[in-house]
Amino acid sequence: MKIVLAYSGGLDTTVAIRWLKETFNANVITVTVDVGQKDNFDDIEKRAYIAGAEKHYTIDAKKEFAEKFIAYAVKMNALYEDVYPLATALARPLIAQKVVEIARKENADTIAHGSTSKGNDQVRFDLAVKALYPEARIIAPARIWKMTRETELEYAKQKGIPVKSESSKYSIDENLWGRSIEGDIISDPSVEVPEDAFEWTKRKSTEKIKLTVEFERGVPVAINNEKMELVKLIQVLNEVAGSRGFGRVEHLENRVVGFKSREVYEAPAALVLIYSHKDLEKSTYSPLELRFKKIIDAQWSDLVYEGLWYEPLRETLELAGDNLNKWVSGEVQVEIEGSGMRILGRKPKYSPFSDKIASYNKGWYPTDEMAKGFIEIFGMHSLLTREVRSE
């Protein structure tokens, strides 16, 4: 029996290698997908082999993650419940895709992942695998074994399995688009998040910084007139904005699995880009387009968060998003200081704004007769309704 395991290198998946090997008498092949996390991939590979992996793959998917997943997160202003930029949720279908590709290459009919029965990730991994490799068996060891973190550590010690020496009291998931932080006292929503939980947004500079973000067809392409590949652009913004202390998200989140959970994230680049993109859209769309776009943005974000990447509606929404974003080109000037960001100005390429019409000092003015007629017709529904309801 061959099992392909989505391997992060953390405690759960490292213990899972030996557990799968012994429980199912299986050959375990591990797959680590680089989506921008700051890990030592050589160490992860060594740890996998020591734990008992027959073969290990490390796949660099940063460019694909940026161009096929993050680009849409920007175009669709992806903020689950108006705050979370979907960093972890966005990466899961791509990781599952790469694991399935290796499973087919290795003629393995079983796929494993490290998700627990309490988290959202089990939904995202399982549904993605079912969509891409419906005949595969899915095993989630952490849903089966009865081990706590302490007993996992004891199991690893007994089996001579190395675990990360820098194990944190927090559970961290990280990729190019964001860093999620869970565990310890953070779980209590009434307690302030300790400063030691943060890494990307530790304030290293008290100076405010002004940036110009350029978009083409809804996708960011340059910072301060310097063209960049999307991966680099995100990395630069994470560093520049994060070092000012910007990019923290904290909220009580409605999980897919039926309960609320206190969630903490760091996503400097994601927030700068989405806020800037939203401003450029507002400067470009007609009022009806803007209201419609808000509806499909929220629906797209919900689908991704809930693990429904392969739901056909997602692609339909993206078609509408692409069609609208073809007009979203131009520049947005922003200022970042500490935890705050504000828009300084914008230069949209296709804005219907006209100074000749909007200016109070020059240009077009409706006549008194036109203004009165417009107001009469505009308010007629409200006035007539009020009249018939008067007592």
C-alpha positions in Angstrom: 0.0 0.0 0.0 1.2 3.5 -0.9 0.1 6.5 0.9 1.0 10.1 -0.3 1.0 12.5 2.7 0.7 16.3 2.5 3.6 17.0 4.7 4.2 20.4 6.5 7.1 19.2 8.6 5.3 20.0 11.8 4.6 17.7 14.7 1.3 16.2 13.5 2.4 15.3 10.0 5.9 14.1 11.2 4.3 11.7 13.7 1.8 10.7 11.0 4.5 9.3 8.8 5.5 6.6 11.3 1.8 6.1 12.4 0.6 5.5 8.8 3.6 3.2 8.1 2.9 1.1 11.2 -0.9 1.2 11.2 -1.4 0.4 7.5 1.8 -1.4 6.8 2.3 1.2 4.1 5.0 2.9 2.1 4.6 6.6 2.8 5.6 9.3 0.3 5.7 12.8 1.6 4.9 16.0 -0.4 5.8 19.5 0.8 4.5 22.4 -1.2 6.3 25.7 -1.1 3.6 28.4 -1.1 5.8 31.0 0.4 6.2 29.8 4.0 9.6 30.6 5.6 10.7 27.1 6.2 14.0 25.2 5.7 12.9 22.7 3.1 16.1 20.7 3.3 15.5 20.2 7.0 11.9 19.2 6.3 13.0 16.6 3.8 15.6 15.1 6.2 12.9 15.0 9.0 10.6 13.1 6.6 13.1 10.4 5.8 14.2 10.0 9.5 10.5 9.6 10.4 10.1 6.8 7.8 9.2 8.3 4.4 10.1 6.1 1.4 10.3 9.1 -0.9 9.9 12.9 -0.5 8.9 15.6 -2.9 9.4 19.4 -2.5 7.4 21.4 -5.0 7.9 25.1 -5.5 4.4 26.5 -6.2 4.8 30.1 -5.2 4.4 31.5 -8.7 1.3 29.4 -9.4 -0.1 30.4 -6.0 0.4 34.0 -6.8 -0.9 34.1 -10.3 -3.7 31.6 -10.2 -5.0 32.0 -6.6 -3.8 35.3 -5.0 -4.5 37.3 -8.2 -8.2 36.3 -7.9 -8.2 37.0 -4.2 -7.3 40.6 -5.1 -9.7 40.9 -8.0 -12.5 39.5 -5.9 -11.5 41.6 -2.8 -11.4 38.4 -0.8 -12.1 39.2 2.9 -14.0 36.5 4.7 -16.5 38.2 7.0 -15.0 41.5 5.8 -11.7 41.0 7.6 -9.8 37.7 6.8 -7.8 37.7 3.5 -8.2 33.9 3.2 -4.4 33.1 3.3 -4.6 29.5 4.6 -7.9 28.8 2.9 -6.5 29.9 -0.5 -3.5 27.7 -0.4 -5.2 24.4 0.6 -6.7 23.5 -2.9 -3.3 24.2 -4.5 -1.5 22.0 -2.0 -4.2 19.2 -2.5 -3.7 19.6 -6.3 0.0 19.0 -6.0 -0.4 16.1 -3.7 -2.9 14.5 -6.1 -0.4 14.9 -9.0 2.2 13.0 -7.0 -0.2 10.3 -6.0 -1.2 9.7 -9.6 2.5 9.7 -10.6 3.4 7.2 -7.9 0.3 5.0 -8.6 -0.9 5.6 -5.0 -4.6 5.2 -4.3 -4.5 6.7 -0.8 -3.9 10.3 0.3 -3.3 11.6 3.8 -3.3 15.0 5.4 -2.7 16.4 8.9 -6.0 18.1 9.6 -8.0 17.6 12.8 -11.7 16.9 13.1 -12.2 20.4 14.6 -10.7 22.5 11.8 -11.7 23.9 8.5 -8.8 22.4 6.7 -10.2 18.9 6.7 -13.1 20.2 4.6 -10.8 22.0 2.2 -8.4 19.0 1.7 -11.1 16.3 1.5 -13.3 18.2 -1.0 -10.3 19.1 -3.2 -9.1 15.5 -3.3 -12.6 14.2 -4.0 -12.8 16.6 -6.9 -9.4 15.8 -8.4 -9.0 12.1 -7.5 -12.5 10.7 -6.6 -11.3 7.1 -6.4 -8.7 7.8 -3.8 -9.0 6.9 -0.2 -8.5 9.8 2.2 -6.9 9.3 5.6 -6.6 12.0 8.3 -4.6 10.4 11.1 -5.3 13.3 13.6 -9.0 12.5 13.1 -8.4 8.8 14.0 -5.7 8.6 16.7 -6.5 9.7 20.3 -3.2 11.4 20.9 -2.9 14.9 22.5 0.1 17.1 21.7 1.9 15.7 24.8 1.3 12.1 23.8 2.4 12.9 20.2 5.7 14.3 21.6 6.1 11.1 23.7 5.3 8.9 20.7 7.9 10.8 18.6 10.5 10.4 21.4 9.8 6.7 21.7 10.2 6.2 17.9 13.2 8.4 17.6 11.3 10.8 15.4 12.8 14.4 15.2 10.4 17.3 15.7 11.0 21.0 15.3 13.2 22.1 18.2 11.7 25.6 18.0 8.2 24.3 18.7 6.0 27.2 19.6 3.2 27.5 22.1 1.2 28.8 19.2 0.0 26.8 16.1 1.2 28.7 13.1 0.3 28.4 9.4 2.2 30.6 7.0 2.3 31.3 3.3 3.0 34.1 0.9 -0.4 35.7 1.5 -0.5 35.6 5.3 0.3 34.1 8.6 -2.3 32.6 10.9 -1.8 32.2 14.7 -3.8 29.9 17.0 -3.5 28.3 20.4 -2.5 29.0 23.9 -4.2 32.0 25.5 -5.1 33.4 22.1 -8.1 31.0 22.2 -9.8 33.2 24.8 -11.4 36.0 22.8 -11.5 38.4 25.8 -7.7 38.4 26.1 -5.4 40.7 24.2 -3.2 38.9 21.8 0.4 38.8 23.3 3.1 40.6 21.3 5.2 37.4 21.1 2.5 35.9 18.8 3.4 38.2 16.0 6.3 38.0 13.6 5.6 39.8 10.4 4.1 42.9 12.0 6.6 43.7 14.7 7.1 47.4 14.4 10.7 48.1 13.4 10.2 51.6 12.1 8.1 54.5 13.4 8.3 56.4 10.1 5.3 56.6 8.0 5.8 55.5 4.4 4.0 56.5 1.2 3.6 54.0 -1.6 2.0 53.9 -5.1 0.5 50.7 -6.1 -0.2 50.1 -9.9 -2.8 47.7 -11.2 -3.5 46.3 -14.6 -6.9 44.7 -15.2 -7.3 44.3 -11.4 -3.9 42.7 -10.7 -1.1 44.6 -8.9 2.0 45.0 -11.2 4.2 47.7 -9.7 5.2 49.4 -6.5 6.5 53.0 -6.8 6.7 52.6 -10.6 8.9 49.5 -10.3 7.4 46.6 -12.2 7.6 43.3 -10.3 6.5 39.7 -10.6 3.5 39.2 -8.3 5.5 37.0 -5.9 8.2 39.6 -5.3 5.6 42.4 -5.1 3.8 40.6 -2.3 7.1 39.9 -0.5 8.1 43.5 -0.7 4.8 44.8 0.7 4.8 42.2 3.5 8.2 43.5 4.6 7.6 47.2 4.0 4.1 47.4 5.5 4.7 44.8 8.2 7.8 46.5 9.5 5.6 49.6 10.2 3.2 47.4 12.3 0.5 47.2 9.7 -1.4 44.1 8.8 -2.9 42.5 11.9 -6.3 40.9 11.9 -8.2 39.7 15.0 -11.8 38.5 15.1 -14.3 36.0 16.3 -14.7 33.8 13.2 -17.6 31.6 12.1 -15.9 28.3 11.2 -17.3 25.9 8.6 -17.4 23.2 11.2 -20.2 24.8 13.3 -18.7 27.0 16.0 -17.0 30.4 16.5 -13.3 30.6 17.0 -11.0 33.5 17.9 -8.6 33.9 14.9 -5.5 36.0 14.6 -3.7 36.8 11.3 -0.9 38.8 9.9 -1.4 39.9 6.2 0.3 43.2 5.4 0.5 42.8 1.7 -3.0 41.3 1.3 -4.6 44.2 3.2 -2.7 46.9 1.3 -3.5 45.4 -2.1 -7.2 44.6 -1.4 -7.9 48.0 0.2 -6.2 49.7 -2.8 -8.0 47.6 -5.3 -11.3 48.3 -3.7 -10.6 52.0 -4.0 -9.7 51.7 -7.6 -12.9 49.7 -8.4 -15.0 52.4 -6.7 -13.4 55.0 -8.8 -14.1 53.0 -12.0 -17.4 51.2 -11.8 -20.9 52.5 -12.3 -22.9 52.5 -9.0 -24.8 49.4 -10.1 -21.6 47.6 -11.0 -20.1 48.4 -7.7 -23.1 47.1 -5.7 -23.2 43.9 -7.8 -19.4 43.4 -7.4 -19.7 43.6 -3.6 -22.3 40.7 -3.7 -20.1 38.4 -5.8 -17.0 39.3 -3.8 -18.7 38.1 -0.6 -20.0 34.9 -2.3 -16.5 34.1 -3.8 -14.9 34.6 -0.4 -17.4 32.3 1.3 -16.8 29.6 -1.2 -13.1 29.7 -0.8 -13.2 29.8 3.0 -15.7 26.8 3.1 -13.4 24.6 0.9 -15.6 24.8 -2.1 -12.8 25.8 -4.6 -14.2 23.2 -7.1 -17.8 24.4 -6.8 -18.7 25.5 -10.4 -20.1 28.8 -9.1 -16.6 29.9 -8.2 -15.6 29.9 -11.8 -18.8 31.6 -12.9 -18.1 34.4 -10.3 -14.6 34.7 -11.6 -15.8 35.2 -15.1 -17.9 38.1 -13.9 -15.0 39.4 -11.9 -12.6 39.2 -14.9 -15.1 41.1 -17.0 -15.4 43.9 -14.5 -11.7 44.0 -13.7 -10.7 44.6 -17.3 -11.5 48.2 -16.5 -9.6 48.3 -13.2 -6.2 49.8 -14.2 -4.4 52.7 -12.7 -2.5 53.8 -9.6 -3.5 54.2 -5.9 -1.3 56.2 -3.5 -1.4 55.0 0.1 0.2 56.0 3.4 1.1 53.5 6.1 1.9 54.4 9.6 1.8 51.9 12.5 -1.4 49.9 12.3 -3.1 52.4 10.0 -3.4 52.8 6.2 -5.1 55.6 4.3 -5.7 56.3 0.7 -4.0 59.5 -0.4 -5.3 59.6 -4.0 -5.9 57.6 -7.1 -5.4 57.8 -10.9 -7.8 55.3 -12.5 -7.4 54.8 -16.2 -11.1 54.3 -16.9 -12.9 56.5 -14.4 -16.2 58.2 -15.3 -15.3 61.0 -13.0 -15.3 64.3 -14.8 -14.1 67.5 -13.2 -16.2 69.5 -15.7 -19.3 67.9 -14.2 -18.3 67.4 -10.6 -16.6 70.8 -9.9 -18.6 73.4 -8.0 -16.5 76.2 -9.5 -16.8 75.6 -13.2 -18.5 73.5 -15.9 -22.0 72.0 -16.1 -24.8 72.9 -13.7 -28.4 71.7 -14.0 -31.0 74.4 -14.3 -33.4 75.1 -11.5 -36.2 73.5 -13.5 -34.1 70.3 -14.1 -33.1 70.0 -10.5 -36.7 70.4 -9.3 -38.0 67.9 -11.8 -35.4 65.3 -10.8 -36.1 65.8 -7.1 -39.8 65.5 -7.6 -39.5 62.2 -9.5 -36.7 60.8 -7.4 -38.6 61.2 -4.1 -42.1 60.3 -5.4 -42.0 56.6 -4.1 -41.1 57.7 -0.6 -43.5 60.7 -0.4 -46.5 58.7 -1.8 -45.8 55.8 0.6 -45.5 58.2 3.5 -48.8 59.9 2.5 -50.9 56.8 2.4 -49.5 55.6 5.8 -50.2 58.9 7.6 -52.8 58.7 10.3 
